[in-house]
Amino acid sequence: MHKARENPKRIVKSQTKYPPRVISNNWIAIPAFFFINWPIIFTPIVGDDLINPFDLYRQTNGSIIEVIKYTLDFGVYAHIAPIGMLTGGLWNYSWIASQELTGLSHQAFYIATKVVIYTLFIYTLQRFIKTLLPTNFSKRGLVEILSVLSLSALLQVHGLWSNDPVTNYPLAGMLSTIIGVWCIINFVNLMDRYTSMRFYSTASILLIASFWYEMNLGLLVALPVYYVIKKRHLKTQGMKTSFKVSRLIAMIGLPLFIYSSLRIANLDAAGRYDGTTVKLGLDSLETWFLLNSSWIPFANVYTANYLNIPLNFKGGLVYFTQGALLIMATVHLIKNSKGESTLKNFVKNDGFNLVYKMVPFILYAFSATASHSLTPKYQNEINVLGQVYMSYSVVLIVVCAFLCVLILVTKFKPVILLVCGIAIANLAVNTSISETFNSSMERNNQLIKSLASENLQVRCDALENWKLMNWPDYYRDGMELGLKYTFKEIENSNFCSD
């Protein structure tokens, strides 16, 4: 009886101390992440992120109602992603409106968006790690620091040669991944303790994820697989779950039915776009392998070398300060990872749960990369290790979480040292690629900066210099028309003389 009273007190004591430590660690870890990885945040605005705010504003006459209609219509046509398209449209509209209402610069809005989404990404990674760990894991306070260290080691810049979710397309890449991972986390918790509230919240997140971006459709497979595995495991333990299969069918069936109906109704649109048609064969397998492998440290070095892009490493006080922060984080982790391997303290059931919980996340990553590798568009674009697309962010968060769990569970200190060394070297590579990226897109930067200039000639020169780059005609014309229309509407003057 004495021991029975003692253990609950220890648990309560641990729980009451845990939240302040999390807050304390993140107050240090999150700002440290942005200082260490500033080259990822301060990258040029390129691709759709550059043209869409202006082109959309022109096509919808600056009307938020028209933006809603336009994006919802587009989101049920070629790509079946109405929620993601609507959110992206409202974000693009806000990007322009914020300049008019608050005077916030175009570049500042973009940076602020990335800061918010990366903060959410880090919190999601931490929650992901804690979901995998046993509930009574004693060193969970280290998750916050370790998550930032591992992310700094594996996060790579590919913007020079790829549509890269690390540096661009924050809503399609990182935010889509955040929603998908939270859907699985909620589902895992639902299987552990079923309640009606958890069921409806999980079903809602699944619906949002499925129609945010099509790479999240793999959740419709990952969740049922985990359901079967978990239910079978509970049965071997002589336990049952209140989560009936009929409810699972309803949860999965609704988004599947809606997606299938919209896709069948718009088969002609899907067939005309290489990003939504399906092409099976060796090319799809090769692309899938590359998409699943490009998280490997320094894959971007291989790509840069393959494409003959020079990497110019420069030291300096900032770099050495960033390196010192990574070393301090490593020392903190090692200092607080004393004792024997926690694996020895695992009961058999903890080990099973850890493995089972990994399954839906692995399936999510593999299905996300498959959604791109099965299409001719990305089979043509992704031919070398280090060339990526939006699914890179899914693979990244899964690998980071598994790496952190491995370190926390085994307390294998040499791995922590290795991760620190990779992070320091990765920082140098990312800085070099980001500098080359910025210099190669300097005309993009100058065009955006010219929005704040009161000198018409400065704006004209920036636009003409930008048009000299090797853009497709539709892109050059769309950007010019959208920029001139938007500037005229907001500033009530011409962006450039006609």
C-alpha positions as CSV (number, residue, x, y, z in Angstrom):
1,M,0.0,0.0,0.0
2,H,2.9,2.3,0.7
3,K,4.3,1.9,-2.8
4,A,0.9,2.3,-4.3
5,R,0.5,5.7,-2.7
6,E,4.1,6.8,-3.6
7,N,3.9,6.3,-7.3
8,P,0.8,8.5,-8.0
9,K,2.5,11.3,-6.1
10,R,5.6,11.0,-8.3
11,I,3.4,11.1,-11.4
12,V,1.5,14.2,-10.2
13,K,4.8,15.9,-9.2
14,S,6.2,15.2,-12.7
15,Q,3.1,16.5,-14.4
16,T,3.0,19.7,-12.5
17,K,6.6,20.5,-13.3
18,Y,6.5,19.5,-16.9
19,P,4.6,22.4,-18.6
20,P,6.8,25.3,-17.2
21,R,9.9,23.4,-18.5
22,V,8.4,23.0,-21.9
23,I,7.6,26.7,-22.1
24,S,11.1,27.6,-20.8
25,N,12.8,25.3,-23.3
26,N,10.8,26.6,-26.2
27,W,11.5,30.2,-25.3
28,I,15.1,29.4,-25.9
29,A,14.7,26.7,-28.7
30,I,12.4,28.6,-31.1
31,P,14.4,31.9,-31.3
32,A,17.6,29.8,-31.5
33,F,16.1,27.9,-34.4
34,F,15.4,31.1,-36.4
35,F,18.8,32.6,-35.6
36,I,20.6,29.4,-36.7
37,N,18.4,28.9,-39.8
38,W,18.0,32.5,-40.9
39,P,19.2,31.7,-44.5
40,I,16.0,29.6,-44.9
41,I,13.7,32.4,-43.8
42,F,15.3,35.2,-45.8
43,T,15.1,33.7,-49.3
44,P,13.7,35.4,-52.4
45,I,10.1,35.2,-53.4
46,V,9.9,33.0,-56.5
47,G,7.5,31.0,-58.6
48,D,3.8,31.0,-57.7
49,D,4.5,32.9,-54.5
50,L,5.7,35.8,-56.6
51,I,3.0,36.0,-59.3
52,N,-0.1,34.8,-57.5
53,P,-0.9,37.7,-55.1
54,F,-0.8,40.2,-58.0
55,D,-2.3,38.0,-60.7
56,L,-5.2,36.9,-58.4
57,Y,-5.9,40.5,-57.3
58,R,-6.2,41.5,-61.0
59,Q,-8.4,38.6,-62.0
60,T,-10.8,39.1,-59.1
61,N,-10.8,42.9,-59.3
62,G,-9.5,43.2,-55.7
63,S,-12.8,41.8,-54.4
64,I,-12.6,39.3,-51.6
65,I,-15.9,37.8,-52.6
66,E,-14.5,37.1,-56.1
67,V,-11.4,35.6,-54.5
68,I,-13.6,33.1,-52.7
69,K,-15.5,32.2,-55.8
70,Y,-12.5,32.0,-58.0
71,T,-10.4,29.8,-55.6
72,L,-13.3,27.4,-54.7
73,D,-14.0,27.0,-58.4
74,F,-10.3,26.3,-59.1
75,G,-10.1,23.9,-56.1
76,V,-12.7,21.5,-57.5
77,Y,-11.4,21.4,-61.1
78,A,-7.8,20.1,-61.9
79,H,-6.6,19.8,-58.3
80,I,-9.3,18.7,-55.9
81,A,-8.2,20.8,-53.0
82,P,-10.9,23.4,-52.3
83,I,-10.0,24.2,-48.7
84,G,-6.3,24.6,-49.5
85,M,-7.0,26.7,-52.6
86,L,-9.5,28.9,-50.7
87,T,-7.0,29.5,-47.8
88,G,-4.2,30.2,-50.3
89,G,-6.4,32.7,-52.1
90,L,-7.3,34.5,-48.9
91,W,-3.7,34.5,-47.9
92,N,-2.7,36.0,-51.3
93,Y,-5.4,38.6,-50.9
94,S,-4.3,39.4,-47.4
95,W,-0.7,39.8,-48.7
96,I,-1.8,42.6,-50.9
97,A,-4.4,44.1,-48.5
98,S,-1.9,44.2,-45.7
99,Q,0.3,46.7,-47.7
100,E,-2.7,48.9,-48.2
101,L,-4.0,48.7,-44.6
102,T,-0.9,48.6,-42.5
103,G,2.0,49.5,-44.8
104,L,3.7,46.2,-44.1
105,S,6.2,45.5,-47.0
106,H,5.6,42.7,-49.3
107,Q,8.8,40.9,-48.2
108,A,8.0,41.4,-44.5
109,F,4.6,39.8,-44.9
110,Y,6.2,36.7,-46.5
111,I,8.9,36.4,-43.8
112,A,6.2,36.8,-41.1
113,T,4.2,34.0,-42.7
114,K,7.2,31.7,-42.8
115,V,8.1,32.5,-39.2
116,V,4.6,31.6,-38.0
117,I,4.4,28.4,-40.1
118,Y,7.9,27.2,-39.0
119,T,7.0,27.9,-35.4
120,L,3.9,25.7,-35.9
121,F,6.0,23.1,-37.6
122,I,8.4,22.9,-34.7
123,Y,5.6,22.6,-32.2
124,T,4.0,19.9,-34.3
125,L,7.3,18.0,-34.5
126,Q,7.6,18.1,-30.7
127,R,4.0,16.8,-30.2
128,F,4.7,14.1,-32.8
129,I,7.8,13.0,-30.8
130,K,5.8,13.0,-27.5
131,T,3.0,11.0,-29.1
132,L,5.5,8.2,-30.0
133,L,7.1,8.2,-26.6
134,P,5.6,6.3,-23.6
135,T,3.4,8.6,-21.4
136,N,5.8,8.2,-18.4
137,F,9.0,8.9,-20.3
138,S,11.3,10.7,-17.9
139,K,13.3,12.9,-20.2
140,R,10.5,14.5,-22.2
141,G,11.8,18.0,-21.2
142,L,14.6,17.5,-23.7
143,V,12.3,17.1,-26.7
144,E,12.2,20.9,-27.3
145,I,15.9,21.3,-27.6
146,L,16.5,18.1,-29.5
147,S,13.8,18.8,-32.0
148,V,15.4,22.0,-33.0
149,L,18.9,20.4,-33.2
150,S,17.6,17.5,-35.4
151,L,15.6,19.9,-37.6
152,S,18.7,22.1,-38.1
153,A,20.7,19.0,-39.1
154,L,18.2,17.7,-41.7
155,L,16.6,20.9,-43.1
156,Q,18.0,21.5,-46.5
157,V,17.7,24.3,-49.0
158,H,16.8,23.2,-52.6
159,G,15.2,26.4,-53.9
160,L,17.9,26.9,-56.6
161,W,16.7,23.9,-58.6
162,S,13.4,22.7,-57.1
163,N,9.9,23.9,-56.1
164,D,11.1,23.7,-52.5
165,P,8.7,23.7,-49.5
166,V,11.6,24.6,-47.2
167,T,12.1,28.1,-48.7
168,N,8.8,28.7,-50.6
169,Y,5.2,27.7,-50.9
170,P,4.6,27.7,-47.1
171,L,0.9,26.9,-47.2
172,A,1.2,24.0,-49.7
173,G,4.2,22.4,-48.1
174,M,4.8,23.0,-44.4
175,L,1.3,23.9,-43.4
176,S,-0.2,21.0,-45.3
177,T,2.2,18.7,-43.5
178,I,1.3,20.2,-40.1
179,I,-2.4,19.5,-40.7
180,G,-1.7,15.9,-41.8
181,V,0.6,15.1,-38.8
182,W,-2.0,16.5,-36.4
183,C,-4.6,14.4,-38.0
184,I,-2.6,11.2,-37.2
185,I,-1.7,12.4,-33.7
186,N,-5.4,13.0,-33.0
187,F,-6.3,9.6,-34.4
188,V,-3.7,7.8,-32.3
189,N,-5.1,9.5,-29.2
190,L,-8.6,8.6,-30.3
191,M,-7.6,4.9,-30.4
192,D,-6.1,5.2,-26.9
193,R,-9.2,6.8,-25.4
194,Y,-12.3,7.1,-27.5
195,T,-14.7,10.0,-26.9
196,S,-17.3,11.5,-29.2
197,M,-15.6,14.9,-29.0
198,R,-12.3,13.4,-30.1
199,F,-14.0,11.5,-32.9
200,Y,-15.6,14.6,-34.4
201,S,-12.5,16.7,-34.0
202,T,-10.4,14.0,-35.7
203,A,-12.9,13.6,-38.5
204,S,-13.0,17.4,-39.0
205,I,-9.1,17.6,-39.2
206,L,-9.1,14.6,-41.7
207,L,-11.7,16.4,-43.9
208,I,-9.6,19.6,-43.8
209,A,-6.4,17.7,-44.5
210,S,-7.9,15.7,-47.4
211,F,-9.0,18.8,-49.2
212,W,-6.1,21.0,-48.3
213,Y,-3.7,19.4,-50.7
214,E,-3.9,16.1,-52.5
215,M,-0.7,14.7,-51.0
216,N,-2.7,14.3,-47.7
217,L,-5.1,11.8,-49.3
218,G,-2.7,9.0,-48.1
219,L,-4.2,9.6,-44.7
220,L,-7.3,7.7,-45.9
221,V,-5.1,4.6,-46.0
222,A,-2.7,5.3,-43.1
223,L,-5.5,5.7,-40.5
224,P,-7.4,2.5,-41.3
225,V,-4.1,0.5,-41.3
226,Y,-3.3,1.8,-37.8
227,Y,-6.9,1.1,-36.7
228,V,-6.5,-2.6,-37.6
229,I,-3.0,-2.9,-36.0
230,K,-4.0,-1.2,-32.8
231,K,-7.3,-3.1,-32.5
232,R,-5.5,-6.5,-33.0
233,H,-2.9,-5.5,-30.4
234,L,-5.6,-4.6,-27.9
235,K,-7.3,-7.9,-28.6
236,T,-4.1,-9.8,-27.7
237,Q,-4.1,-7.8,-24.4
238,G,-7.7,-8.8,-23.7
239,M,-8.9,-5.2,-24.2
240,K,-11.5,-3.6,-26.5
241,T,-11.9,-0.2,-28.0
242,S,-15.2,1.9,-28.1
243,F,-14.1,3.1,-31.6
244,K,-16.3,0.9,-33.7
245,V,-15.4,0.1,-37.3
246,S,-18.7,1.7,-38.6
247,R,-17.5,5.0,-37.2
248,L,-14.1,4.6,-38.9
249,I,-15.9,3.9,-42.2
250,A,-17.9,7.1,-41.8
251,M,-14.8,9.1,-41.0
252,I,-12.9,7.8,-44.0
253,G,-15.9,7.4,-46.3
254,L,-17.0,11.1,-46.3
255,P,-13.8,12.7,-47.7
256,L,-13.3,9.7,-50.0
257,F,-16.8,10.0,-51.4
258,I,-16.5,13.8,-51.9
259,Y,-13.1,13.5,-53.6
260,S,-14.2,10.6,-55.9
261,S,-17.3,12.5,-56.9
262,L,-15.4,15.7,-57.7
263,R,-12.7,13.8,-59.6
264,I,-15.1,11.9,-61.7
265,A,-17.0,15.1,-62.5
266,N,-13.8,16.7,-63.7
267,L,-11.9,13.9,-65.3
268,D,-11.3,16.0,-68.5
269,A,-9.4,18.7,-66.4
270,A,-7.3,16.1,-64.6
271,G,-6.3,14.5,-67.9
272,R,-5.1,17.8,-69.4
273,Y,-2.7,18.5,-66.6
274,D,0.5,16.5,-66.1
275,G,0.4,17.2,-62.3
276,T,-2.8,15.2,-61.9
277,T,-2.6,12.5,-64.5
278,V,-1.1,9.1,-63.5
279,K,1.8,7.4,-65.3
280,L,3.0,4.1,-63.9
281,G,6.4,2.5,-64.7
282,L,10.1,2.6,-63.8
283,D,10.1,6.4,-63.9
284,S,7.5,6.6,-61.1
285,L,9.5,4.2,-59.0
286,E,12.7,6.1,-59.5
287,T,11.0,9.4,-58.7
288,W,9.4,7.9,-55.6
289,F,12.8,6.6,-54.4
290,L,14.4,10.0,-54.9
291,L,11.6,11.8,-53.1
292,N,12.0,9.5,-50.1
293,S,15.8,9.7,-50.0
294,S,16.4,13.5,-50.4
295,W,16.3,14.0,-46.6
296,I,19.8,12.3,-46.4
297,P,22.2,14.9,-45.0
298,F,24.0,16.9,-47.7
299,A,21.8,15.6,-50.5
300,N,21.7,19.2,-51.7
301,V,25.5,19.2,-52.0
302,Y,25.3,16.3,-54.4
303,T,22.6,18.2,-56.4
304,A,24.6,21.4,-56.5
305,N,27.7,19.5,-57.7
306,Y,25.6,17.6,-60.3
307,L,24.2,20.9,-61.6
308,N,27.6,22.7,-61.5
309,I,26.5,25.2,-58.9
310,P,29.5,26.4,-56.9
311,L,29.3,26.5,-53.1
312,N,31.2,29.3,-51.5
313,F,31.7,28.7,-47.8
314,K,32.3,31.8,-45.7
315,G,32.9,31.9,-42.0
316,G,32.4,35.1,-40.0
317,L,31.2,36.0,-36.6
318,V,27.6,35.1,-37.3
319,Y,28.4,31.6,-38.5
320,F,30.6,30.9,-35.5
321,T,27.9,32.2,-33.1
322,Q,25.4,29.9,-34.8
323,G,27.8,27.0,-34.5
324,A,28.4,27.8,-30.8
325,L,24.6,27.7,-30.2
326,L,24.4,24.2,-31.7
327,I,27.3,23.1,-29.6
328,M,25.7,24.5,-26.4
329,A,22.5,22.7,-27.3
330,T,24.5,19.4,-27.7
331,V,26.2,19.9,-24.3
332,H,22.9,20.5,-22.7
333,L,21.4,17.3,-24.2
334,I,24.4,15.2,-23.2
335,K,24.5,16.6,-19.7
336,N,20.8,15.8,-19.2
337,S,21.0,12.3,-20.7
338,K,22.7,10.6,-17.9
339,G,22.1,7.0,-16.8
340,E,21.6,3.7,-18.6
341,S,19.5,3.2,-21.7
342,T,15.9,3.9,-21.1
343,L,15.1,0.9,-23.4
344,K,16.0,-1.3,-20.5
345,N,13.2,0.2,-18.5
346,F,10.6,-0.3,-21.3
347,V,8.0,-2.9,-20.7
348,K,7.2,-5.1,-23.7
349,N,4.0,-3.2,-24.4
350,D,5.8,0.2,-24.6
351,G,8.0,-1.2,-27.4
352,F,5.0,-2.5,-29.3
353,N,3.2,0.8,-29.0
354,L,6.2,2.7,-30.2
355,V,6.5,0.6,-33.3
356,Y,2.7,0.6,-34.0
357,K,2.5,4.4,-33.7
358,M,5.3,4.8,-36.3
359,V,3.3,2.9,-38.9
360,P,0.7,5.6,-39.9
361,F,3.3,8.3,-40.1
362,I,5.5,6.2,-42.4
363,L,2.5,5.4,-44.6
364,Y,1.7,9.1,-44.7
365,A,5.2,10.0,-45.8
366,F,5.3,7.2,-48.5
367,S,1.9,8.1,-49.8
368,A,2.7,11.8,-50.0
369,T,5.8,11.1,-52.1
370,A,3.8,8.6,-54.2
371,S,1.1,11.3,-55.0
372,H,3.8,13.2,-56.8
373,S,6.0,10.4,-58.2
374,L,3.0,8.9,-60.0
375,T,2.5,12.0,-62.2
376,P,4.4,12.8,-65.4
377,K,5.1,16.4,-64.3
378,Y,7.2,15.4,-61.3
379,Q,8.8,12.4,-63.1
380,N,10.2,14.9,-65.5
381,E,11.3,17.4,-62.9
382,I,12.8,15.1,-60.3
383,N,15.7,13.0,-61.7
384,V,18.5,13.6,-59.2
385,L,19.0,13.1,-55.5
386,G,18.1,16.4,-53.8
387,Q,15.4,17.5,-56.3
388,V,12.3,17.7,-54.2
389,Y,8.6,18.9,-54.1
390,M,6.1,19.6,-51.4
391,S,6.2,16.0,-50.0
392,Y,9.7,16.7,-48.8
393,S,8.3,18.4,-45.8
394,V,6.4,15.2,-44.8
395,V,9.4,13.0,-45.1
396,L,11.5,15.6,-43.2
397,I,9.2,15.8,-40.1
398,V,8.9,12.0,-40.0
399,V,12.6,11.4,-40.1
400,C,13.3,14.1,-37.6
401,A,10.8,12.6,-35.2
402,F,12.1,9.1,-35.5
403,L,15.7,10.4,-35.0
404,C,14.7,12.3,-31.9
405,V,12.9,9.2,-30.4
406,L,15.9,7.0,-31.1
407,I,18.2,9.4,-29.3
408,L,15.8,10.0,-26.3
409,V,15.0,6.3,-25.9
410,T,18.5,4.9,-26.2
411,K,20.4,7.9,-24.8
412,F,23.1,7.1,-27.4
413,K,25.4,10.1,-26.9
414,P,27.6,9.6,-30.0
415,V,24.5,10.1,-32.1
416,I,23.8,13.5,-30.5
417,L,27.4,14.5,-31.3
418,L,27.0,13.3,-34.8
419,V,23.8,15.3,-35.3
420,C,25.5,18.4,-33.9
421,G,28.3,18.0,-36.4
422,I,25.9,17.5,-39.3
423,A,23.9,20.6,-38.2
424,I,27.0,22.8,-38.2
425,A,28.1,21.6,-41.6
426,N,24.5,21.8,-42.9
427,L,24.3,25.4,-41.8
428,A,27.3,26.2,-43.9
429,V,25.8,24.5,-46.9
430,N,22.4,26.1,-46.5
431,T,24.0,29.5,-46.1
432,S,26.0,29.1,-49.3
433,I,23.1,27.9,-51.3
434,S,20.8,30.6,-50.0
435,E,23.3,33.3,-50.9
436,T,23.6,32.0,-54.4
437,F,19.8,31.7,-54.5
438,N,19.4,35.3,-53.5
439,S,22.0,36.6,-55.9
440,S,20.5,34.6,-58.8
441,M,17.1,36.1,-58.1
442,E,18.3,39.6,-57.3
443,R,16.0,41.0,-60.0
444,N,13.0,39.4,-58.1
445,N,14.2,41.1,-54.9
446,Q,14.6,44.4,-56.7
447,L,11.2,44.2,-58.3
448,I,9.6,43.6,-54.9
449,K,11.6,46.4,-53.2
450,S,10.6,48.8,-55.9
451,L,7.0,48.6,-54.7
452,A,8.0,50.9,-51.8
453,S,9.7,53.4,-54.1
454,E,8.1,56.7,-54.9
455,N,10.3,57.1,-58.0
456,L,8.5,55.9,-61.1
457,Q,11.7,55.4,-63.0
458,V,13.1,53.1,-60.3
459,R,10.0,51.0,-60.6
460,C,10.1,50.9,-64.4
461,D,13.8,49.9,-64.4
462,A,13.1,47.1,-61.9
463,L,10.3,45.7,-64.0
464,E,12.2,45.9,-67.3
465,N,15.3,44.2,-65.7
466,W,13.0,41.5,-64.3
467,K,11.4,40.9,-67.7
468,L,14.8,40.3,-69.3
469,M,15.1,37.0,-67.3
470,N,14.2,33.8,-69.1
471,W,10.5,33.6,-68.0
472,P,7.7,31.8,-69.9
473,D,5.5,34.2,-71.7
474,Y,2.4,33.5,-69.6
475,Y,4.4,34.1,-66.4
476,R,6.0,37.3,-67.6
477,D,2.8,38.7,-68.9
478,G,0.8,37.6,-65.8
479,M,3.2,39.2,-63.4
480,E,3.4,42.5,-65.3
481,L,-0.3,42.9,-65.7
482,G,-1.0,41.9,-62.1
483,L,1.7,44.2,-60.7
484,K,0.5,47.2,-62.7
485,Y,-3.1,46.6,-61.8
486,T,-2.5,46.1,-58.1
487,F,-0.2,49.1,-57.8
488,K,-2.8,51.3,-59.6
489,E,-5.6,50.1,-57.3
490,I,-3.6,50.5,-54.0
491,E,-1.5,53.6,-54.8
492,N,-3.8,55.3,-57.3
493,S,-0.8,55.8,-59.7
494,N,0.9,54.0,-62.4
495,F,3.6,51.5,-61.4
496,C,5.4,52.3,-64.7
497,S,4.8,54.6,-67.6
498,D,3.1,52.8,-70.5
